[in-house]
Amino acid sequence: MLEGTGASEGICTIWEKIKWELINQKISKKWTRIYLRDINTKELYSLMNVYSPNHYKEKDHCWNSIKEELA
């Protein structure tokens, strides 16, 4: 969970431990990325949650960091 810094910021990702195994997680100031494995099929998945800022300079920085993460 990425805790908020303002009145409404924050990101929470929830999954069922009986269905998914947490492999890894990366946490940024404005996004989280988790890597999960399906316990039954053993397939790997990546899930990203984004809390994008409204100010254009902050938004630009946020999206550039996401592009770097996904490259």
Phi, psi and omega in degrees: 000135177258114183284148181280161177244346180243198183290331185228008182279154176148149179227136178226131177240129184234138176216162179272120182295337179282345179251333187229141175250127177285123181264314183198163175212147175234134183235126176248177179293331184237002178206159173231148175226126178240148178247122183238152174241130174292122185296325182281312185266345182069009177288146180261142180226152175237132181233130180239132174247136184234136171241092188278134178289163179271329182290133188299323180292317178293321179296318178300314178298317180300309183291328176294321178292327177293316178301319178296319180295321184275350182289000000 
